[in-house]
Each structure stands twice: as C-alpha cells, then as structure tokens.
Amino acid sequence: MDAPPRLNVGVIGTGRAGSVLGAALRRAGHPVVAAHGVSDLSRVRAEALLPGVELTDPLTVIERADLVLLTVRDDALEEVVHGLAVQGAIRAGQLFMHASGRYGVDILDAITRCGGLPLALHPVMTFTGTSIDLTRLDGCPFGVTSPDALRPIAEALVVEMGGEPVWVPEQSRALYHAALAHGSNHLMALVAQTLGVLAEAKIEEPARLVGPLLHASLDNTLRMGDQSLTGPVARGDARTVQAHLDVLRQMSPEVLTTYIALARTTADRALAAGVLRAEGAQALLEVLSDEEAR
C-alpha cells in the first residue's frame, strides 16, 4: 500500500502546544519546514523540540507549508487568523489547524474564505513544553472538529501524532472546553490548596501523603460516578465539618471559601445519588449556612 502523503508543516506559535505538536507531526514523517515564535521561551522550546527548523516570520511559514499550525493562545487566535487572511498569502487547498479547545472551525472562517481548509484538533492533555509531552500524546484523546469532507484528514493527523480522535460538534466546543477546564484546572487549584493545608499542619512530604488518596478518588469517580462519594459531607457528619470550618477559618479564608462551596456541591450530589439521607443533610447544611452568614 502507498504511504499517506507527507505534508510540509509550518508552526505559528511555538509555545508548549505548538512545539510539541510540531514535533509529533515530524515524528510521524511530516517535515517541519518553518516556525514562528515571539517570546524568548517560545524560541527556546522550538530549538529544543524542533531542532534545525528555521524561525522566521508568519508569512514565510505560510509560504512554505502545506499544513499550518496556528498554536497561539485562545484570545489571540481570531486576531491572528484575520491578520493572515488580509495578507493574501493563503493558498487554496492549504490546511490550517488550531489546537484550541474553546473554538471549532468557525474561528477560521476568514482563512476558509481565502481557500484554506480548516481543522480544529485539541489535545486533551496538559503540556510542559518538553520532550516528555511526546510520550503523553500516545493514546491521548483529541477533540476533533472539521467540515465533514475533511474529517478523515483530521482524524488521520491525530492518529499519526499518536492520539485518539473524539468528534466534537461545532456548537458544543465551548461547553466541551468548559468541562475540561473545570475538571483539570480547578482540580490543580484544589490539589495545590490541599498541599498547602497539609504543609501548614506540619506534615512532611504532603504530596507523598495525599497522592494515593487522590489517585484512588479519581479512579473511583471515573468508574462509579456519584456512588463513589465518601467522607464527612457524604455521611452527613456535621460536627466533623464544623471542626474543619473552625480550623480553616483561622488558617485561610481562601481555602475556607473553597471548602464551603465544594461541600455544598458534594452534599447536593450525594443527596441526589441517595448516598446522603435528607435527615442527615439538614444539620450539615445548617453548619455551612451559619459559616457563610458570619
């Protein structure tokens, strides 16, 4: 069988995602012919992950590439797209891919009107911008949105990078991304708060202490959903929760606010799942309400 065609790849935005995705495509046999990075750190990442690739201006990147990665930050993407479109450098049939979770292909309309072919391929992964990320791409889900005619190309590129394509309808992109950010980024903040509280409690190596618990909690939730809920809130242990509030009030108002908000959410979900009985929830919710009223 003939090998699939190789594409000359250009990268506009050599940050964490751009450098890694460019390296993944290069690993799959697509030559990276040019790249553009603005910050010193972006240029360092490009030199590390895309050695030998010339760093040049965006128009030169487009001129040389069959597939252009627009891996800039979300809030800059629309401006970059329009800026490139008005330059008149886009060729009919040229592929343009962004890696933003927030957007589908509508954000690339200005390029599409110039004859470009739009792809939205979002790796569901947090990146460090180092070679470690190439291993993380193996089996990584990608949220894929494209015109129907380009779906085989979009999914083939994901597979070549080592990922697994997951179709996301255009109208669902914002909700899809909100879910991922809520789960991943807010989890990071919650874990960081947890480690800080343990450090305040004079616990040595707090990450070592809490790591197994957090891994087990995540695994249980992915397998069992709300039926995995446990702990004092799910049990309705109001006096234990009151003790938590008392010590957190003295230590950190920020953590206290987070604890109350998540305790309320946990109680609501535990009630709905039948894990927490209504009579056990009343005293618990009174404790939380009294703390909020202080």
VOGU-3710 file (C-alpha; in Angstrom, 3 decimals, decimal comma):
1> mdapprlnvg> 0,000/0,000/0,000  1,142/3,529/-0,745  2,186/5,582/2,250  -0,055/8,558/3,029  1,233/11,836/1,596  3,722/13,785/3,654  2,871/17,412/4,384  5,267/20,284/4,845  4,332/21,647/8,270  4,650/25,219/9,493
11> vigtgragsv> 4,124/26,268/13,095  2,914/29,746/14,069  3,199/29,877/17,834  5,946/27,701/19,291  4,636/27,645/22,835  4,027/24,475/24,813  1,419/23,009/22,471  2,822/24,234/19,163  6,333/22,907/19,693  5,082/19,520/20,901
21> lgaalrragh> 2,505/19,046/18,144  5,036/20,099/15,538  7,484/17,560/16,939  4,771/14,870/16,915  3,996/15,521/13,252  7,700/15,475/12,455  8,000/12,145/14,284  5,224/10,848/12,015  7,229/11,798/8,934  5,857/15,247/8,120
31> pvvaahgvsd> 8,782/17,664/7,742  8,519/20,881/9,757  9,785/23,494/7,303  9,446/26,755/9,267  8,194/28,133/12,570  7,416/31,418/14,239  7,729/32,239/17,923  7,567/35,602/19,638  8,844/35,164/23,187  12,333/34,044/24,141
41> lsrvraeall> 10,855/30,987/25,860  8,929/30,019/22,717  12,127/30,217/20,714  13,953/28,067/23,255  11,184/25,456/23,064  11,361/25,463/19,278  15,116/24,943/19,346  14,724/22,039/21,779  11,772/20,247/20,166  12,201/21,339/16,541
51> pgveltdplt> 15,974/21,414/16,109  17,153/22,696/12,759  13,838/24,365/11,911  14,209/27,976/10,835  12,419/30,530/12,982  11,023/33,160/10,662  8,032/35,458/10,092  4,455/34,152/9,779  4,125/34,884/6,058  7,233/32,846/5,276
61> vieradlvll> 5,829/29,994/7,384  2,613/30,041/5,326  4,504/30,289/2,042  6,487/27,102/2,776  3,832/24,956/4,442  1,050/22,644/3,268  -0,252/22,380/6,844  -0,055/25,414/9,127  -0,413/25,027/12,891  -1,926/28,137/14,479
71> tvrddaleev> -0,965/27,355/18,051  -1,364/30,747/19,682  -3,319/31,466/22,868  -7,114/31,338/22,590  -7,758/35,055/22,948  -5,232/35,886/20,208  -6,430/33,330/17,656  -9,120/35,394/15,942  -6,788/38,370/15,513  -4,045/36,149/14,065
81> vhglavqgai> -6,485/34,496/11,646  -7,752/37,823/10,320  -4,239/39,213/10,107  -3,092/36,297/7,961  -6,180/36,407/5,751  -5,730/40,058/4,776  -2,104/39,442/3,789  -3,217/37,416/0,760  -0,677/34,639/1,375  -3,146/31,762/1,839
91> ragqlfmhas> -3,288/29,196/-0,963  -6,392/27,273/-1,979  -6,253/23,768/-0,514  -3,784/24,704/2,232  -4,599/23,129/5,606  -4,855/25,331/8,698  -5,110/23,666/12,092  -5,531/25,192/15,519  -5,291/23,359/18,855  -7,656/25,489/20,939
101> grygvdilda> -10,249/23,638/22,974  -12,582/26,613/23,029  -13,050/27,002/19,282  -14,162/24,809/16,421  -13,578/25,736/12,791  -15,825/28,807/12,652  -12,958/30,835/14,124  -11,038/30,092/10,897  -13,757/31,496/8,596  -11,547/34,319/7,289
111> itrcgglpla> -8,970/31,756/6,185  -11,638/29,447/4,754  -12,952/32,292/2,587  -9,441/32,562/1,130  -9,474/28,889/0,143  -7,819/27,455/3,256  -9,054/24,180/4,738  -9,917/24,438/8,471  -9,176/21,867/11,182  -9,639/22,068/14,971
121> lhpvmtftgt> -7,568/19,389/16,756  -7,408/19,865/20,518  -5,211/17,501/22,559  -6,934/16,732/25,861  -3,703/16,954/27,784  -1,740/19,454/29,848  1,676/20,184/28,375  5,044/21,070/29,870  6,559/22,108/26,546  9,274/19,454/26,809
131> sidltrldgc> 10,006/16,107/25,163  8,063/14,400/27,987  4,885/15,533/26,242  5,585/13,423/23,163  5,142/10,301/25,282  1,953/11,744/26,779  0,487/12,091/23,287  0,478/8,316/22,841  -3,172/7,360/23,311  -4,141/10,953/24,162
141> pfgvtspdal> -7,700/11,909/23,142  -8,024/14,837/20,713  -11,222/16,831/20,384  -11,756/16,962/16,597  -13,953/19,420/14,700  -13,826/19,934/10,943  -16,040/20,136/7,879  -17,387/16,674/7,101  -15,271/16,393/3,959  -12,089/16,976/5,975
151> rpiaealvve> -12,926/14,658/8,862  -10,820/11,744/7,503  -7,811/14,046/7,187  -8,322/15,485/10,668  -8,643/12,077/12,275  -5,671/10,685/10,321  -3,441/13,512/11,576  -4,485/12,784/15,163  -3,699/9,098/14,756  -0,320/9,923/13,209
161> mggepvwvpe> 0,515/12,058/16,245  -0,274/9,057/18,453  -3,649/10,295/19,636  -7,242/9,068/19,547  -9,763/11,298/17,720  -13,019/12,183/19,516  -15,588/14,054/17,442  -16,871/17,327/18,945  -19,719/19,142/17,130  -19,009/22,791/16,321
171> qsralyhaal> -21,844/24,045/18,528  -20,518/22,046/21,508  -16,947/23,355/21,561  -17,412/25,984/24,297  -19,278/23,560/26,576  -16,759/20,799/25,861  -13,892/23,109/26,777  -15,634/24,447/29,883  -15,983/20,874/31,168  -12,317/20,081/30,588
181> ahgsnhlmal> -11,086/23,323/32,160  -13,397/22,851/35,141  -12,140/19,326/35,730  -8,451/19,820/35,047  -7,552/23,391/36,006  -9,790/23,570/39,050  -8,526/20,181/40,179  -4,996/21,574/40,034  -6,011/24,530/42,193  -7,789/22,251/44,662
191> vaqtlgvlae> -4,806/19,915/44,977  -2,470/22,875/45,450  -4,693/24,137/48,275  -4,705/20,664/49,822  -0,910/20,507/49,792  -0,745/23,961/51,354  -3,059/22,986/54,212  -1,038/19,835/54,878  2,172/21,861/54,930  0,539/24,234/57,423
201> akieeparlv> -0,309/21,145/59,509  3,436/20,358/59,651  3,101/17,246/57,500  6,363/16,286/55,827  6,167/15,460/52,118  2,456/16,255/51,784  2,362/15,082/48,147  3,528/11,637/49,202  0,823/11,502/51,858  -2,105/12,595/49,719
211> gpllhasldn> -1,070/11,137/46,343  -2,530/7,630/46,778  -5,795/9,056/48,157  -6,239/11,462/45,259  -5,433/8,808/42,662  -7,934/6,402/44,255  -10,613/9,115/44,465  -10,196/9,972/40,785  -10,254/6,318/39,756  -13,382/5,616/41,829
221> tlrmgdqslt> -15,200/8,646/40,414  -14,372/7,734/36,815  -15,680/4,211/37,390  -18,626/4,800/39,722  -19,611/8,468/39,483  -21,501/9,901/42,462  -21,863/6,470/44,052  -18,172/6,748/44,985  -18,770/9,807/47,192  -17,447/9,352/50,709
231> gpvargdart> -16,141/11,425/53,607  -17,841/13,550/56,259  -20,039/15,557/53,878  -21,387/12,461/52,102  -22,007/10,848/55,526  -23,696/13,934/56,965  -21,131/14,270/59,788  -21,985/17,873/60,608  -19,789/18,144/63,728  -16,718/16,970/61,797
241> vqahldvlrq> -17,418/19,501/59,059  -17,811/22,195/61,738  -14,375/21,307/63,091  -12,933/21,659/59,596  -14,534/25,075/59,188  -13,195/26,247/62,545  -9,563/25,463/61,730  -9,753/26,652/58,124  -11,283/29,961/59,238  -8,171/30,628/61,288
251> mspevlttyi> -5,735/29,424/58,649  -7,008/30,624/55,263  -10,211/32,457/54,264  -9,463/31,447/50,650  -9,416/27,721/51,426  -12,451/28,130/53,697  -14,462/29,642/50,823  -13,458/26,806/48,505  -14,282/24,183/51,134  -17,779/25,593/51,733
261> alarttadra> -18,592/25,812/48,019  -17,422/22,271/47,314  -19,064/20,881/50,451  -22,408/22,294/49,280  -21,909/20,779/45,815  -20,893/17,442/47,317  -23,929/17,427/49,605  -26,281/18,182/46,700  -24,821/15,402/44,572  -24,758/12,939/47,469
271> laagvlraeg> -28,435/13,680/48,171  -29,392/13,240/44,520  -27,478/9,941/44,341  -29,056/8,596/47,534  -25,670/8,422/49,269  -26,684/11,082/51,817  -30,081/10,882/53,516  -32,203/14,021/53,779  -32,308/13,887/57,576  -28,519/13,683/57,706
281> aqallevlsd> -28,158/16,622/55,313  -30,139/19,122/57,378  -27,613/19,645/60,177  -24,758/19,681/57,667  -26,360/22,391/55,511  -27,131/24,443/58,637  -23,448/24,349/59,595  -22,432/25,541/56,124  -25,106/28,267/56,089  -24,065/29,528/59,527
291> eear> -20,452/29,795/58,354  -21,445/31,734/55,231  -23,500/34,125/57,404  -20,541/35,035/59,617
//
